[in-house]
Amino acid sequence: MRIEVDPGVCAGHGRCYSLAPDVYEADDDGYCATRSLQVPAGLERQARVGASNCPERAITVVDD
């Protein structure tokens, strides 16, 4: 599984990295700094929780 974050859609609410800190990172302005990531084994649930709580739907989960 991997995630893709669209920085043009992210509004910096911070729900992704607040709920899934082992998957998503914040930049200095509070936006999601993670752009693309192969999700490590065991963190799939966290990745989905972070993505599903994004109000803008800026995060796409891709099942490989």
N, C-alpha and C positions, 0 to 999 in steps of 0.2 A: 504494500500500500504506500501511496505517496500523497502529499498535499501540495497544492498550488495556491498561492495567495496573490490576488490581484491588487497591487498597491494603489491603483487608480480608483478602486472602489472602497478600500479600507478607510473608515472614518475615525479610527483611533479610540474606539470604545474600550478596548482592552479585555474584552470578555474571553477571547481565545487564550491569551497568555495567563490570565487570572485563573481560568478553569483548567488549563492544561500547560502548566509551566515547564514540563519536561519536553514539550513538543514545540511550543511557540515562544518567540522572544520579542521583547519590545525594543524599539529604537529610542533615541533620546527624546523624541517628541511624543511618545506614547502610541505610535502606530506599530503594527505588526512588522517586525524586521525580517521574519522568516518569509522567504519568497517561494522556495521549492525545497522539499525535503522528502527523502525516502524515510518513512517512519520506522524507527527501530522496533524490533520484535518486542511485544509486551506493552507498547504504547499506543496501539491501534485504538483502543477505547478512548483514551485521552484525546487523540487526534480528532476523532469523530465528535466528541463532546465540545471541543473548542470550535470546530467548524459549524456544528449545528446551532451554536449560541451566537454566531456572528449576525448582527442585525441586518447588515448589508449583503450577506451571502457572498462575501469576498473570498471565501475559502472553498476550494473544490477538493474533495477526497477522490482519489483515483485508485481503484482496486486493481492491482496488477495480477 
